[in-house]
């Protein structure tokens, strides 16, 4: 083993993110920056990963009108009220919960966004562009007056 291999470290963190609607773009940039700082790593990469098939991770600009445009795009691409075989609980028999909700649209929207993003860390900071932010995108509907609790894993590898 050479010296550079001995210095490489890996840190993992779990962020808890709450959402109240869908689609909802939740800026998690500051939380991720915080765990990078806490890790003490100066150079490496960060992987931000959603543990959910109906909550995506994306890098995008945090501009309110653009976020509305992206929410509209998701709805047009996979409308909530369209027919999804995943929502046919009389036929579907796998991965069912007692309080299952019809969320085929959420899974289809997730397919177009993705589960993770990888960001370089340079001099202890995320190497994001001027307008880039990290978002967890809630795609599954939340019942009125309820909050969804999501987990986002942050894995940091570097020196």
C-alpha positions as CSV (number, residue, x, y, z in Angstrom):
1,X,0.0,0.0,0.0
2,X,1.4,3.4,-0.9
3,X,1.1,6.6,1.2
4,X,-1.7,8.1,-1.0
5,X,-3.9,5.0,-0.5
6,X,-3.5,5.2,3.3
7,X,-4.7,8.8,3.3
8,X,-8.0,8.2,1.4
9,X,-11.0,8.3,3.8
10,X,-14.7,7.6,3.3
11,X,-17.4,9.3,5.4
12,X,-21.1,8.5,5.2
13,X,-23.9,10.6,6.5
14,X,-27.7,10.4,6.4
15,X,-29.7,13.6,5.8
16,X,-33.3,13.6,6.9
17,X,-35.4,15.7,4.6
18,X,-39.1,16.5,5.0
19,X,-41.5,17.3,2.2
20,X,-45.1,18.5,2.2
21,X,-46.2,18.3,-1.5
22,X,-45.3,16.8,-4.8
23,X,-43.6,17.6,-7.0
24,X,-41.5,19.6,-4.6
25,X,-37.9,20.8,-5.1
26,X,-36.1,20.9,-1.8
27,X,-32.8,22.6,-1.8
28,X,-30.4,20.5,0.2
29,X,-27.2,22.2,-0.8
30,X,-26.4,23.8,2.6
31,X,-27.0,20.4,4.4
32,X,-24.5,18.7,2.0
33,X,-22.0,21.5,2.3
34,X,-22.3,21.1,6.1
35,X,-21.4,17.4,6.1
36,X,-18.5,18.0,3.7
37,X,-17.2,20.6,6.1
38,X,-17.8,18.3,9.1
39,X,-15.9,15.5,7.3
40,X,-12.7,17.6,7.1
41,X,-12.0,16.2,3.6
42,X,-10.2,18.7,1.3
43,X,-10.2,16.9,-2.0
44,X,-12.4,14.1,-3.4
45,X,-16.0,13.4,-4.4
46,X,-19.4,13.5,-2.8
47,X,-22.2,11.2,-3.9
48,X,-25.7,12.3,-2.9
49,X,-28.1,9.4,-3.1
50,X,-31.9,9.1,-2.5
51,X,-33.0,5.9,-0.8
52,X,-36.4,6.2,-2.4
53,X,-37.8,5.3,-5.8
54,X,-40.2,8.3,-5.7
55,X,-37.7,11.0,-4.5
56,X,-35.0,12.1,-6.9
57,X,-31.7,13.9,-6.6
58,X,-30.8,16.6,-9.1
59,X,-28.5,19.5,-9.7
60,X,-30.4,22.6,-10.9
61,X,-30.8,26.3,-10.5
62,X,-32.8,27.5,-7.5
63,X,-35.0,30.1,-9.4
64,X,-38.7,30.0,-8.4
65,X,-40.1,30.4,-11.9
66,X,-37.8,27.7,-13.2
67,X,-38.8,25.4,-10.4
68,X,-42.5,25.9,-11.3
69,X,-41.6,25.2,-15.0
70,X,-39.9,21.9,-14.0
71,X,-42.8,20.9,-11.8
72,X,-45.1,21.5,-14.8
73,X,-42.9,19.5,-17.0
74,X,-42.9,16.5,-14.7
75,X,-46.7,16.6,-14.5
76,X,-47.0,16.8,-18.3
77,X,-44.6,13.9,-18.8
78,X,-46.2,11.6,-16.3
79,X,-49.6,13.1,-15.3
80,X,-50.9,12.1,-11.8
81,X,-54.3,11.2,-13.2
82,X,-53.1,9.0,-16.1
83,X,-53.6,5.2,-16.1
84,X,-50.8,3.3,-14.5
85,X,-50.9,-0.5,-14.1
86,X,-48.8,0.0,-10.9
87,X,-51.9,1.7,-9.4
88,X,-54.3,-1.3,-10.1
89,X,-54.4,-2.8,-6.6
90,X,-56.8,-5.5,-7.7
91,X,-54.1,-7.0,-10.0
92,X,-50.8,-5.9,-8.5
93,X,-49.4,-8.3,-5.9
94,X,-45.8,-7.3,-5.2
95,X,-44.2,-4.6,-3.0
96,X,-47.5,-3.6,-1.4
97,X,-48.0,-1.9,1.9
98,X,-51.2,-1.8,4.0
99,X,-51.7,2.0,3.2
100,X,-50.6,1.8,-0.4
101,X,-51.3,4.8,-2.5
102,X,-51.6,5.1,-6.3
103,X,-48.2,6.6,-7.2
104,X,-47.3,5.2,-10.7
105,X,-46.7,8.7,-11.9
106,X,-44.1,9.3,-9.2
107,X,-42.1,6.3,-10.3
108,X,-42.3,7.3,-13.9
109,X,-41.2,10.9,-13.1
110,X,-38.3,9.5,-11.0
111,X,-37.1,7.6,-14.1
112,X,-36.5,10.8,-15.9
113,X,-34.6,12.4,-13.0
114,X,-32.4,9.9,-11.3
115,X,-31.3,8.7,-7.9
116,X,-28.0,10.4,-7.3
117,X,-25.5,13.1,-8.2
118,X,-21.7,13.1,-7.9
119,X,-19.9,16.4,-7.1
120,X,-16.2,17.1,-6.9
121,X,-14.8,18.5,-3.6
122,X,-12.0,20.9,-4.1
123,X,-10.3,22.7,-1.2
124,X,-13.0,21.4,1.1
125,X,-15.9,22.9,-0.9
126,X,-18.4,21.5,-3.3
127,X,-17.3,22.4,-6.8
128,X,-20.8,23.6,-8.0
129,X,-21.2,26.2,-10.7
130,X,-22.5,29.7,-9.9
131,X,-26.2,28.8,-10.0
132,X,-26.0,25.1,-9.3
133,X,-27.8,23.7,-6.3
134,X,-28.6,20.2,-5.1
135,X,-32.2,19.3,-4.8
136,X,-34.1,16.4,-3.4
137,X,-37.2,16.2,-5.6
138,X,-40.3,14.8,-3.8
139,X,-42.4,13.1,-6.4
140,X,-44.9,11.1,-4.4
141,X,-48.0,12.9,-3.1
142,X,-48.3,13.6,0.5
143,X,-51.7,13.6,2.2
144,X,-53.1,16.9,3.3
145,X,-51.5,18.1,6.6
146,X,-48.9,15.3,6.5
147,X,-45.2,15.4,6.1
148,X,-43.1,12.8,4.2
149,X,-39.8,11.8,5.8
150,X,-37.1,11.0,3.3
151,X,-33.5,9.8,3.7
152,X,-30.7,11.1,1.6
153,X,-27.3,9.4,1.9
154,X,-24.1,11.5,1.4
155,X,-20.9,9.5,0.8
156,X,-17.7,11.5,0.8
157,X,-14.5,9.9,-0.5
158,X,-11.2,11.8,-0.5
159,X,-8.3,13.2,1.4
